[in-house]
Structure formats: C-alpha cells, structure tokens
Amino acid sequence: MEFDFTEDQRAIQDVAQRFAAERLAPGFMARDAGGPLDRDLLREMGGLGLIAAEIPEEFGGTGVDGVTAGLIIEAISHADLNVGYVPLLTGLVGAILVQNAEPDVARRVVAEACAGETLLALALTEPGGGSDAANLKLKARRSNDGYVISGEKTSISMADQADAALVFARTGTEAERAHGISAFLVSCDAPGLSTTSFDDLGSRSVGRGSMFFDDVKVDASALIGVEGAGFRQVMGGFDYSRALIGLMVLGAARASLDESWDFIQEREAFGKPIAAYQGVTFPLAEAETMIEAARLLCYKTLWLRDQGRPHTSEAAMVKWWAPKLAFDVIHQCLLAHGHSGYSKDMAHQQRLRDVLGLQIGDGTAQIQKMVIARERIGRVALGRS
C-alpha cells in the first residue's frame, strides 16, 4: 500500500500551489463582490494545464490520472474554492463530451474549455426535481432539422457567464423516467435562451441561476450520443466529481486551519501565546485529524477510479462528509480568532459561506447516505424489493 505521490505528481502540485498562492489568493475576497470570473486569469490557468488536466491530450488536456487532477483542484481551492468550479465542471462536462460527442465537436469545445477560453455549465436540475434528478420536465422535441428545447433549468453554476451548457432534456415520456433523458450541447447565446442570477450566500464569483428555454432550436448534431442515454452519461461522472468536490472543500478548510495555527502563536493572553492553552489547540488538533482522514478517503476514491475499480460508495461518503467537515472546521477556526474572526475583513466567513453551498449542490447528505446503503444492501435500501 503506497501513501506517497510520485515525483511527477508533486511537480504538478507545486505548479498549482504557486499559481494559487500568487495569482488566486490575493484576489479571493475581492471576488466575493460577484461578477464574472476573470477570463484572462482562467486563460493563464489553462495555459499551465490546470483546467481539467485529466482530459486526454488530443482533446486539450494533459491526460493525467484522477489522483493528479485531485492534487490540482485541492491546491486551487486552498486559494479560492470558487475558481475550483472551473476544472470541476470542465472535467465533468468534458469527459461526457469526449466519451459521447462527435470527435470533432469534442476536440473543439473541450480543448477551448481546457485552455480557459470557454466556460461550460451543467444544466441538469429543475425547479420540481431537486434530488429527484430523473424527474425532468424540460422537453426536447424533434423538428425537421434538429430539436426544439422548451422549459426551465435551475440551480445552475455559472448560469449567466457560461459560453455553452450541457443540457439534459426529456426526449421520451415521463413514464420512462431516466431512460427518456438525452443530453444536448447548447450555446448560451442561442436565440430563446435566457438566464437569471440568484443572490446567493456564497460562491458569488461563480454565481448560480436559472436557464429558460423558449423554443430554443438546436441542430441534430447538438445531441450528445444517442437519445435516452443522457442520464446514464451524467450519473457515470458524478462518482468522480464528488471526490473532487471533497478536495475542493477540504482545500478551503485547510487554508483556514493554516491561518489559525499561525494566529494562535502570535496572539497573546495572560502573558503568553494562546497556543499554550489546550482549550485552543485541541480543537485545531481534532480538525487536523479529521481533515487528514477525509483527504485520504478522497484520494482513495480517485485511486480506485484510476484502477478501474468500483468507487460509488466511497464517492458518496466523501460527498456527504467532506462539505460538513469543512464547514465545521472553518467555523472552529473563525471562533479561534475571536471577534476578529467574526469580521468580514477575514476570509473565514467567506469560506464558511462557500463550502455551505456544497452541502446542497451535487447531491445532499441524505441522498449520499441512500447511495451508500444501496451499495451495501441493494434495492431494499430504497424501499424496493
């Protein structure tokens, strides 16, 4: 059993850490004001191979394994969890396109996204669906030369700044549930497509909103793969993205923890640094333990994926536990700073708000625990015989 990273992996991690510290960290809090992500910054990031590096080289990535992609997203998120959404979504959407789209379409779109030239969104969730991801109402009906898409998507990250979205629509009947869902690559400037933005608590530089499709016409080539395969395509990618989300939130928690260890050595009370008091150090020591355990589970999940082995249960464990743990750790770090930590002048409150969103997005804790139970005891865990 090997617990170390290779020399090549550490070299890539070093590049990501330096970029994060020098280019992302200084603007982290300023980006909370909202507005679109800095495209020049994303192009710089793409030029270093830090956006969806796991994508094969012929499609614009560098072809690294999942563990290495995890090291990158963890380093990026240590400086700004929100910028971590870019490699996360590019990797998830890009993999679906690489595996299912026409090769020339995948090469063009995915390569532009890996280079930081194009932002991709994933449009799956709907107002009446939420955790019931197969309960889609958005329809794509056939026309003479393609499809016409009508309906609404909601809770879409980067809804108002993405250049293209992978949209999941119902091409079959509602009775078919997941088997009647297909995926379409839709340009976000298509006539009839409009967006709104939400005033969210966190991740404000990424933004979240709704997409409205008012008879949006797309060519037949917009269909990704075959009709009815969309749900299977996206669900196959979630086991991977959930492990990356775990590393995103743990990267943010690690940043607050690092800052707290420094602070308690500098802050004095009763004539000595507060680090001399176990009531101060023990909560941070507990946080170190829990972060290390969760981080190992994230990398085990990615390692299993890289070995072609089942990892659905591990991915679900990561997804429910890591965001909750990260929130709790950052909260403790805020408290360790006293009233200064309660100020908006410090980053703890922003990280707290950012990681909270990932206790909801991409599957709630309740859904993840259902997945774990299903993997353990089968369909009876879902109330089915």
C-alpha positions, 0 to 999 in steps of 0.5 A, spaced: 500 500 500 503 506 497 501 513 501 506 517 497 505 521 490 510 520 485 515 525 483 511 527 477 505 528 481 508 533 486 511 537 480 504 538 478 502 540 485 507 545 486 505 548 479 498 549 482 500 551 489 504 557 486 499 559 481 494 559 487 498 562 492 500 568 487 495 569 482 488 566 486 489 568 493 490 575 493 484 576 489 479 571 493 475 576 497 475 581 492 471 576 488 466 575 493 463 582 490 460 577 484 461 578 477 464 574 472 470 570 473 476 573 470 477 570 463 484 572 462 486 569 469 482 562 467 486 563 460 493 563 464 490 557 468 489 553 462 495 555 459 499 551 465 494 545 464 490 546 470 483 546 467 481 539 467 488 536 466 485 529 466 482 530 459 486 526 454 491 530 450 488 530 443 482 533 446 486 539 450 488 536 456 494 533 459 491 526 460 493 525 467 490 520 472 484 522 477 489 522 483 493 528 479 487 532 477 485 531 485 492 534 487 490 540 482 483 542 484 485 541 492 491 546 491 486 551 487 481 551 492 486 552 498 486 559 494 479 560 492 474 554 492 470 558 487 475 558 481 475 550 483 468 550 479 472 551 473 476 544 472 470 541 476 465 542 471 470 542 465 472 535 467 465 533 468 462 536 462 468 534 458 469 527 459 461 526 457 463 530 451 469 526 449 466 519 451 459 521 447 460 527 442 462 527 435 470 527 435 470 533 432 465 537 436 469 534 442 476 536 440 473 543 439 469 545 445 473 541 450 480 543 448 477 551 448 474 549 455 481 546 457 485 552 455 480 557 459 477 560 453 470 557 454 466 556 460 461 550 460 455 549 465 451 543 467 444 544 466 441 538 469 436 540 475 429 543 475 425 547 479 420 540 481 426 535 481 431 537 486 434 530 488 429 527 484 434 528 478 430 523 473 424 527 474 425 532 468 420 536 465 424 540 460 422 537 453 426 536 447 422 535 441 424 533 434 423 538 428 425 537 421 432 539 422 434 538 429 430 539 436 426 544 439 428 545 447 422 548 451 422 549 459 426 551 465 433 549 468 435 551 475 440 551 480 445 552 475 453 554 476 455 559 472 448 560 469 449 567 466 457 567 464 457 560 461 459 560 453 455 553 452 451 548 457 450 541 457 443 540 457 439 534 459 432 534 456 426 529 456 426 526 449 421 520 451 415 520 456 415 521 463 413 514 464 420 512 462 423 516 467 431 516 466 431 512 460 427 518 456 433 523 458 438 525 452 443 530 453 444 536 448 450 541 447 447 548 447 450 555 446 448 560 451 447 565 446 442 561 442 436 565 440 430 563 446 435 562 451 435 566 457 438 566 464 437 569 471 442 570 477 440 568 484 443 572 490 446 567 493 450 566 500 456 564 497 460 562 491 458 569 488 464 569 483 461 563 480 454 565 481 448 560 480 441 561 476 436 559 472 436 557 464 429 558 460 428 555 454 423 558 449 423 554 443 430 554 443 432 550 436 438 546 436 441 542 430 441 534 430 448 534 431 447 538 438 445 531 441 450 528 445 450 520 443 444 517 442 437 519 445 435 516 452 442 515 454 443 522 457 442 520 464 446 514 464 452 519 461 451 524 467 450 519 473 457 515 470 461 522 472 458 524 478 462 518 482 468 522 480 466 529 481 464 528 488 471 526 490 473 532 487 468 536 490 471 533 497 478 536 495 475 542 493 472 543 500 477 540 504 482 545 500 478 551 503 478 548 510 485 547 510 487 554 508 483 556 514 486 551 519 493 554 516 491 561 518 489 559 525 495 555 527 499 561 525 494 566 529 494 562 535 502 563 536 502 570 535 496 572 539 497 573 546 493 572 553 495 572 560 502 573 558 503 568 553 501 565 546 494 562 546 497 556 543 499 554 550 492 553 552 489 546 550 482 549 550 485 552 543 489 547 540 485 541 541 480 543 537 485 545 531 488 538 533 481 534 532 480 538 525 487 536 523 485 529 524 479 529 521 481 533 515 487 528 514 482 522 514 477 525 509 483 527 504 485 520 504 478 517 503 478 522 497 484 520 494 482 513 495 476 514 491 480 517 485 485 511 486 480 506 485 477 510 479 484 510 476 484 502 477 478 501 474 475 499 480 468 500 483 468 507 487 460 509 488 460 508 495 466 511 497 464 517 492 458 518 496 461 518 503 466 523 501 460 527 498 456 527 504 462 528 509 467 532 506 462 539 505 460 538 513 467 537 515 469 543 512 464 547 514 465 545 521 472 546 521 472 553 518 467 555 523 472 552 529 477 556 526 473 563 525 471 562 533 479 561 534 480 568 532 475 571 536 471 577 534 476 578 529 474 572 526 467 574 526 469 580 521 468 580 514 475 583 513 477 575 514 476 570 509 473 565 514 466 567 513 467 567 506 469 560 506 464 558 511 459 561 506 462 557 500 463 550 502 455 551 505 453 551 498 456 544 497 452 541 502 446 542 497 449 542 490 451 535 487 447 531 491 445 532 499 447 528 505 441 524 505 441 522 498 449 520 499 447 516 505 441 512 500 447 511 495 451 508 500 446 503 503 444 501 496 451 499 495 451 495 501 444 492 501 441 493 494 434 495 492 431 494 499 435 500 501 430 504 497 424 501 499 424 496 493 424 489 493 
